[in-house]
């Protein structure tokens, strides 16, 4: 009986930690993408900086 009291709590905590880390990574990824766009013009197909940004 104690097993069924402890295991669901541990599993819930483990899933919560995984989703929290995933949300943080997604937030950082979005922030990096927006910084990349703000810092210069990029070609969408090649993901390379265009010559306009160099001038």
HTML snippet that shows the backbone in 3Dmol.js (N, CA, C, O; Angstrom):
<script src="https://3Dmol.org/build/3Dmol-min.js"></script>
<div id="view" style="width:600px;height:400px;position:relative"></div>
<script>
const pdb = `
ATOM      1  N   UNK A   1       0.827  -1.187   0.000  1.00  0.00           N
ATOM      2  CA  UNK A   1       0.000   0.000   0.000  1.00  0.00           C
ATOM      3  C   UNK A   1       0.878   1.260   0.000  1.00  0.00           C
ATOM      4  O   UNK A   1       0.557   2.247  -0.662  1.00  0.00           O
ATOM      5  N   UNK A   2       1.968   1.215   0.737  1.00  0.00           N
ATOM      6  CA  UNK A   2       2.870   2.363   0.791  1.00  0.00           C
ATOM      7  C   UNK A   2       3.471   2.643  -0.572  1.00  0.00           C
ATOM      8  O   UNK A   2       3.725   3.793  -0.930  1.00  0.00           O
ATOM      9  N   UNK A   3       3.699   1.574  -1.333  1.00  0.00           N
ATOM     10  CA  UNK A   3       4.244   1.724  -2.686  1.00  0.00           C
ATOM     11  C   UNK A   3       3.360   2.640  -3.519  1.00  0.00           C
ATOM     12  O   UNK A   3       3.864   3.533  -4.200  1.00  0.00           O
ATOM     13  N   UNK A   4       2.037   2.429  -3.474  1.00  0.00           N
ATOM     14  CA  UNK A   4       1.110   3.216  -4.293  1.00  0.00           C
ATOM     15  C   UNK A   4       0.923   4.633  -3.750  1.00  0.00           C
ATOM     16  O   UNK A   4       0.367   5.482  -4.447  1.00  0.00           O
ATOM     17  N   UNK A   5       1.359   4.900  -2.560  1.00  0.00           N
ATOM     18  CA  UNK A   5       1.321   6.257  -2.022  1.00  0.00           C
ATOM     19  C   UNK A   5       2.562   7.047  -2.440  1.00  0.00           C
ATOM     20  O   UNK A   5       2.489   8.261  -2.629  1.00  0.00           O
ATOM     21  N   UNK A   6       3.691   6.370  -2.584  1.00  0.00           N
ATOM     22  CA  UNK A   6       4.960   7.049  -2.858  1.00  0.00           C
ATOM     23  C   UNK A   6       5.248   7.149  -4.356  1.00  0.00           C
ATOM     24  O   UNK A   6       5.662   8.207  -4.831  1.00  0.00           O
ATOM     25  N   UNK A   7       5.037   6.078  -5.098  1.00  0.00           N
ATOM     26  CA  UNK A   7       5.403   6.041  -6.516  1.00  0.00           C
ATOM     27  C   UNK A   7       4.677   7.107  -7.342  1.00  0.00           C
ATOM     28  O   UNK A   7       5.338   7.782  -8.131  1.00  0.00           O
ATOM     29  N   UNK A   8       3.367   7.300  -7.212  1.00  0.00           N
ATOM     30  CA  UNK A   8       2.717   8.353  -8.012  1.00  0.00           C
ATOM     31  C   UNK A   8       3.245   9.755  -7.701  1.00  0.00           C
ATOM     32  O   UNK A   8       3.351  10.595  -8.595  1.00  0.00           O
ATOM     33  N   UNK A   9       3.570   9.998  -6.448  1.00  0.00           N
ATOM     34  CA  UNK A   9       4.141  11.298  -6.093  1.00  0.00           C
ATOM     35  C   UNK A   9       5.509  11.483  -6.727  1.00  0.00           C
ATOM     36  O   UNK A   9       5.808  12.549  -7.266  1.00  0.00           O
ATOM     37  N   UNK A  10       6.336  10.457  -6.666  1.00  0.00           N
ATOM     38  CA  UNK A  10       7.665  10.525  -7.285  1.00  0.00           C
ATOM     39  C   UNK A  10       7.567  10.685  -8.784  1.00  0.00           C
ATOM     40  O   UNK A  10       8.302  11.476  -9.375  1.00  0.00           O
ATOM     41  N   UNK A  11       6.672   9.945  -9.405  1.00  0.00           N
ATOM     42  CA  UNK A  11       6.482  10.041 -10.846  1.00  0.00           C
ATOM     43  C   UNK A  11       5.971  11.422 -11.241  1.00  0.00           C
ATOM     44  O   UNK A  11       6.430  11.994 -12.230  1.00  0.00           O
ATOM     45  N   UNK A  12       5.042  11.950 -10.488  1.00  0.00           N
ATOM     46  CA  UNK A  12       4.517  13.293 -10.767  1.00  0.00           C
ATOM     47  C   UNK A  12       5.615  14.346 -10.644  1.00  0.00           C
ATOM     48  O   UNK A  12       5.701  15.253 -11.471  1.00  0.00           O
ATOM     49  N   UNK A  13       6.439  14.231  -9.634  1.00  0.00           N
ATOM     50  CA  UNK A  13       7.535  15.179  -9.459  1.00  0.00           C
ATOM     51  C   UNK A  13       8.532  15.079 -10.613  1.00  0.00           C
ATOM     52  O   UNK A  13       9.012  16.097 -11.112  1.00  0.00           O
ATOM     53  N   UNK A  14       8.837  13.863 -11.031  1.00  0.00           N
ATOM     54  CA  UNK A  14       9.766  13.632 -12.141  1.00  0.00           C
ATOM     55  C   UNK A  14       9.229  14.239 -13.438  1.00  0.00           C
ATOM     56  O   UNK A  14       9.977  14.888 -14.169  1.00  0.00           O
ATOM     57  N   UNK A  15       7.963  14.040 -13.725  1.00  0.00           N
ATOM     58  CA  UNK A  15       7.348  14.605 -14.940  1.00  0.00           C
ATOM     59  C   UNK A  15       7.310  16.122 -14.850  1.00  0.00           C
ATOM     60  O   UNK A  15       7.547  16.803 -15.848  1.00  0.00           O
ATOM     61  N   UNK A  16       7.017  16.664 -13.673  1.00  0.00           N
ATOM     62  CA  UNK A  16       7.017  18.114 -13.493  1.00  0.00           C
ATOM     63  C   UNK A  16       8.399  18.699 -13.786  1.00  0.00           C
ATOM     64  O   UNK A  16       8.513  19.712 -14.477  1.00  0.00           O
ATOM     65  N   UNK A  17       9.438  18.065 -13.264  1.00  0.00           N
ATOM     66  CA  UNK A  17      10.808  18.549 -13.491  1.00  0.00           C
ATOM     67  C   UNK A  17      11.154  18.511 -14.979  1.00  0.00           C
ATOM     68  O   UNK A  17      11.764  19.445 -15.497  1.00  0.00           O
ATOM     69  N   UNK A  18      10.772  17.449 -15.660  1.00  0.00           N
ATOM     70  CA  UNK A  18      11.064  17.335 -17.095  1.00  0.00           C
ATOM     71  C   UNK A  18      10.346  18.429 -17.882  1.00  0.00           C
ATOM     72  O   UNK A  18      10.943  19.043 -18.766  1.00  0.00           O
ATOM     73  N   UNK A  19       9.086  18.678 -17.574  1.00  0.00           N
ATOM     74  CA  UNK A  19       8.345  19.699 -18.311  1.00  0.00           C
ATOM     75  C   UNK A  19       8.859  21.098 -17.978  1.00  0.00           C
ATOM     76  O   UNK A  19       8.866  21.967 -18.850  1.00  0.00           O
ATOM     77  N   UNK A  20       9.280  21.330 -16.761  1.00  0.00           N
ATOM     78  CA  UNK A  20       9.835  22.632 -16.392  1.00  0.00           C
ATOM     79  C   UNK A  20      11.119  22.904 -17.173  1.00  0.00           C
ATOM     80  O   UNK A  20      11.325  24.009 -17.674  1.00  0.00           O
ATOM     81  N   UNK A  21      11.977  21.893 -17.273  1.00  0.00           N
ATOM     82  CA  UNK A  21      13.219  22.044 -18.047  1.00  0.00           C
ATOM     83  C   UNK A  21      12.903  22.271 -19.522  1.00  0.00           C
ATOM     84  O   UNK A  21      13.564  23.079 -20.174  1.00  0.00           O
ATOM     85  N   UNK A  22      11.908  21.573 -20.056  1.00  0.00           N
ATOM     86  CA  UNK A  22      11.524  21.727 -21.456  1.00  0.00           C
ATOM     87  C   UNK A  22      10.993  23.135 -21.727  1.00  0.00           C
ATOM     88  O   UNK A  22      11.322  23.737 -22.748  1.00  0.00           O
ATOM     89  N   UNK A  23      10.179  23.654 -20.822  1.00  0.00           N
ATOM     90  CA  UNK A  23       9.665  25.021 -20.982  1.00  0.00           C
ATOM     91  C   UNK A  23      10.791  26.038 -20.950  1.00  0.00           C
ATOM     92  O   UNK A  23      10.779  26.999 -21.718  1.00  0.00           O
ATOM     93  N   UNK A  24      11.768  25.839 -20.069  1.00  0.00           N
ATOM     94  CA  UNK A  24      12.902  26.754 -19.990  1.00  0.00           C
ATOM     95  C   UNK A  24      13.716  26.710 -21.279  1.00  0.00           C
ATOM     96  O   UNK A  24      14.126  27.754 -21.786  1.00  0.00           O
ATOM     97  N   UNK A  25      13.952  25.522 -21.812  1.00  0.00           N
ATOM     98  CA  UNK A  25      14.692  25.398 -23.073  1.00  0.00           C
ATOM     99  C   UNK A  25      13.940  26.046 -24.230  1.00  0.00           C
ATOM    100  O   UNK A  25      14.553  26.688 -25.083  1.00  0.00           O
ATOM    101  N   UNK A  26      12.631  25.885 -24.267  1.00  0.00           N
ATOM    102  CA  UNK A  26      11.836  26.505 -25.318  1.00  0.00           C
ATOM    103  C   UNK A  26      11.890  28.029 -25.208  1.00  0.00           C
ATOM    104  O   UNK A  26      11.977  28.723 -26.221  1.00  0.00           O
ATOM    105  N   UNK A  27      11.839  28.550 -23.976  1.00  0.00           N
ATOM    106  CA  UNK A  27      11.909  29.996 -23.777  1.00  0.00           C
ATOM    107  C   UNK A  27      13.268  30.533 -24.225  1.00  0.00           C
ATOM    108  O   UNK A  27      13.338  31.574 -24.879  1.00  0.00           O
ATOM    109  N   UNK A  28      14.346  29.828 -23.876  1.00  0.00           N
ATOM    110  CA  UNK A  28      15.682  30.255 -24.286  1.00  0.00           C
ATOM    111  C   UNK A  28      15.841  30.183 -25.796  1.00  0.00           C
ATOM    112  O   UNK A  28      16.458  31.065 -26.394  1.00  0.00           O
ATOM    113  N   UNK A  29      15.301  29.158 -26.414  1.00  0.00           N
ATOM    114  CA  UNK A  29      15.377  29.020 -27.862  1.00  0.00           C
ATOM    115  C   UNK A  29      14.653  30.173 -28.547  1.00  0.00           C
ATOM    116  O   UNK A  29      15.168  30.743 -29.509  1.00  0.00           O
ATOM    117  N   UNK A  30      13.468  30.518 -28.063  1.00  0.00           N
ATOM    118  CA  UNK A  30      12.709  31.631 -28.641  1.00  0.00           C
ATOM    119  C   UNK A  30      13.455  32.944 -28.463  1.00  0.00           C
ATOM    120  O   UNK A  30      13.481  33.773 -29.372  1.00  0.00           O
ATOM    121  N   UNK A  31      14.064  33.138 -27.295  1.00  0.00           N
ATOM    122  CA  UNK A  31      14.829  34.362 -27.040  1.00  0.00           C
ATOM    123  C   UNK A  31      16.034  34.456 -27.973  1.00  0.00           C
ATOM    124  O   UNK A  31      16.317  35.526 -28.511  1.00  0.00           O
ATOM    125  N   UNK A  32      16.744  33.344 -28.170  1.00  0.00           N
ATOM    126  CA  UNK A  32      17.893  33.343 -29.075  1.00  0.00           C
ATOM    127  C   UNK A  32      17.472  33.609 -30.511  1.00  0.00           C
ATOM    128  O   UNK A  32      18.152  34.338 -31.233  1.00  0.00           O
ATOM    129  N   UNK A  33      16.363  33.028 -30.929  1.00  0.00           N
ATOM    130  CA  UNK A  33      15.873  33.267 -32.295  1.00  0.00           C
ATOM    131  C   UNK A  33      15.501  34.731 -32.497  1.00  0.00           C
ATOM    132  O   UNK A  33      15.812  35.308 -33.539  1.00  0.00           O
ATOM    133  N   UNK A  34      14.841  35.334 -31.519  1.00  0.00           N
ATOM    134  CA  UNK A  34      14.455  36.737 -31.661  1.00  0.00           C
ATOM    135  C   UNK A  34      15.685  37.643 -31.649  1.00  0.00           C
ATOM    136  O   UNK A  34      15.727  38.632 -32.380  1.00  0.00           O
ATOM    137  N   UNK A  35      16.679  37.321 -30.834  1.00  0.00           N
ATOM    138  CA  UNK A  35      17.925  38.097 -30.839  1.00  0.00           C
ATOM    139  C   UNK A  35      18.633  37.982 -32.180  1.00  0.00           C
ATOM    140  O   UNK A  35      19.183  38.964 -32.678  1.00  0.00           O
ATOM    141  N   UNK A  36      18.623  36.809 -32.759  1.00  0.00           N
ATOM    142  CA  UNK A  36      19.250  36.588 -34.055  1.00  0.00           C
ATOM    143  C   UNK A  36      18.574  37.429 -35.130  1.00  0.00           C
ATOM    144  O   UNK A  36      19.246  38.007 -35.984  1.00  0.00           O
ATOM    145  N   UNK A  37      17.258  37.497 -35.091  1.00  0.00           N
ATOM    146  CA  UNK A  37      16.521  38.289 -36.074  1.00  0.00           C
ATOM    147  C   UNK A  37      16.767  39.781 -35.857  1.00  0.00           C
ATOM    148  O   UNK A  37      16.916  40.528 -36.824  1.00  0.00           O
ATOM    149  N   UNK A  38      16.809  40.218 -34.607  1.00  0.00           N
ATOM    150  CA  UNK A  38      16.999  41.632 -34.301  1.00  0.00           C
ATOM    151  C   UNK A  38      18.392  42.128 -34.683  1.00  0.00           C
ATOM    152  O   UNK A  38      18.554  43.298 -35.031  1.00  0.00           O
ATOM    153  N   UNK A  39      19.385  41.266 -34.624  1.00  0.00           N
ATOM    154  CA  UNK A  39      20.766  41.690 -34.849  1.00  0.00           C
ATOM    155  C   UNK A  39      21.157  41.756 -36.315  1.00  0.00           C
ATOM    156  O   UNK A  39      22.242  42.246 -36.629  1.00  0.00           O
ATOM    157  N   UNK A  40      20.340  41.296 -37.196  1.00  0.00           N
ATOM    158  CA  UNK A  40      20.703  41.384 -38.601  1.00  0.00           C
ATOM    159  C   UNK A  40      19.686  40.705 -39.493  1.00  0.00           C
ATOM    160  O   UNK A  40      18.835  39.946 -39.028  1.00  0.00           O
ATOM    161  N   UNK A  41      19.787  40.984 -40.763  1.00  0.00           N
ATOM    162  CA  UNK A  41      18.888  40.384 -41.744  1.00  0.00           C
ATOM    163  C   UNK A  41      19.433  39.012 -42.140  1.00  0.00           C
ATOM    164  O   UNK A  41      20.630  38.856 -42.382  1.00  0.00           O
ATOM    165  N   UNK A  42      18.554  38.035 -42.201  1.00  0.00           N
ATOM    166  CA  UNK A  42      18.959  36.675 -42.534  1.00  0.00           C
ATOM    167  C   UNK A  42      18.102  36.134 -43.669  1.00  0.00           C
ATOM    168  O   UNK A  42      16.911  36.426 -43.769  1.00  0.00           O
ATOM    169  N   UNK A  43      18.733  35.348 -44.510  1.00  0.00           N
ATOM    170  CA  UNK A  43      18.022  34.670 -45.579  1.00  0.00           C
ATOM    171  C   UNK A  43      17.308  33.463 -44.969  1.00  0.00           C
ATOM    172  O   UNK A  43      17.948  32.633 -44.324  1.00  0.00           O
ATOM    173  N   UNK A  44      16.006  33.356 -45.162  1.00  0.00           N
ATOM    174  CA  UNK A  44      15.229  32.289 -44.546  1.00  0.00           C
ATOM    175  C   UNK A  44      15.615  30.904 -45.067  1.00  0.00           C
ATOM    176  O   UNK A  44      15.584  29.930 -44.314  1.00  0.00           O
ATOM    177  N   UNK A  45      15.977  30.810 -46.341  1.00  0.00           N
ATOM    178  CA  UNK A  45      16.295  29.498 -46.914  1.00  0.00           C
ATOM    179  C   UNK A  45      17.654  28.990 -46.443  1.00  0.00           C
ATOM    180  O   UNK A  45      17.783  27.825 -46.066  1.00  0.00           O
ATOM    181  N   UNK A  46      18.649  29.840 -46.462  1.00  0.00           N
ATOM    182  CA  UNK A  46      20.006  29.395 -46.116  1.00  0.00           C
ATOM    183  C   UNK A  46      20.384  29.680 -44.675  1.00  0.00           C
ATOM    184  O   UNK A  46      21.377  29.149 -44.178  1.00  0.00           O
ATOM    185  N   UNK A  47      19.600  30.519 -43.991  1.00  0.00           N
ATOM    186  CA  UNK A  47      19.886  30.937 -42.617  1.00  0.00           C
ATOM    187  C   UNK A  47      21.232  31.671 -42.509  1.00  0.00           C
ATOM    188  O   UNK A  47      21.893  31.639 -41.471  1.00  0.00           O
ATOM    189  N   UNK A  48      21.618  32.334 -43.615  1.00  0.00           N
ATOM    190  CA  UNK A  48      22.855  33.097 -43.622  1.00  0.00           C
ATOM    191  C   UNK A  48      22.554  34.588 -43.599  1.00  0.00           C
ATOM    192  O   UNK A  48      21.497  35.029 -44.051  1.00  0.00           O
ATOM    193  N   UNK A  49      23.498  35.356 -43.068  1.00  0.00           N
ATOM    194  CA  UNK A  49      23.350  36.794 -43.011  1.00  0.00           C
ATOM    195  C   UNK A  49      23.440  37.371 -44.423  1.00  0.00           C
ATOM    196  O   UNK A  49      24.291  36.958 -45.211  1.00  0.00           O
ATOM    197  N   UNK A  50      22.565  38.323 -44.741  1.00  0.00           N
ATOM    198  CA  UNK A  50      22.570  38.913 -46.072  1.00  0.00           C
ATOM    199  C   UNK A  50      23.581  40.044 -46.144  1.00  0.00           C
ATOM    200  O   UNK A  50      24.051  40.523 -45.112  1.00  0.00           O
ATOM    201  N   UNK A  51      23.917  40.472 -47.346  1.00  0.00           N
ATOM    202  CA  UNK A  51      24.896  41.540 -47.533  1.00  0.00           C
ATOM    203  C   UNK A  51      24.379  42.880 -47.006  1.00  0.00           C
ATOM    204  O   UNK A  51      25.182  43.736 -46.636  1.00  0.00           O
ATOM    205  N   UNK A  52      23.076  43.079 -46.963  1.00  0.00           N
ATOM    206  CA  UNK A  52      22.507  44.330 -46.454  1.00  0.00           C
ATOM    207  C   UNK A  52      22.899  44.522 -44.993  1.00  0.00           C
ATOM    208  O   UNK A  52      23.152  45.651 -44.571  1.00  0.00           O
ATOM    209  N   UNK A  53      22.951  43.477 -44.238  1.00  0.00           N
ATOM    210  CA  UNK A  53      23.303  43.574 -42.821  1.00  0.00           C
ATOM    211  C   UNK A  53      24.774  43.905 -42.633  1.00  0.00           C
ATOM    212  O   UNK A  53      25.151  44.446 -41.594  1.00  0.00           O
ATOM    213  N   UNK A  54      25.604  43.599 -43.600  1.00  0.00           N
ATOM    214  CA  UNK A  54      27.037  43.856 -43.471  1.00  0.00           C
ATOM    215  C   UNK A  54      27.399  45.315 -43.709  1.00  0.00           C
ATOM    216  O   UNK A  54      28.442  45.773 -43.242  1.00  0.00           O
ATOM    217  N   UNK A  55      26.565  46.045 -44.418  1.00  0.00           N
ATOM    218  CA  UNK A  55      26.864  47.419 -44.777  1.00  0.00           C
ATOM    219  C   UNK A  55      26.529  48.369 -43.667  1.00  0.00           C
ATOM    220  O   UNK A  55      26.721  49.576 -43.808  1.00  0.00           O
TER     221      UNK A  55
END
`;
const viewer = $3Dmol.createViewer("view");
viewer.addModel(pdb, "pdb");
viewer.setStyle({}, {cartoon: {color: "spectrum"}});
viewer.zoomTo();
viewer.render();
</script>
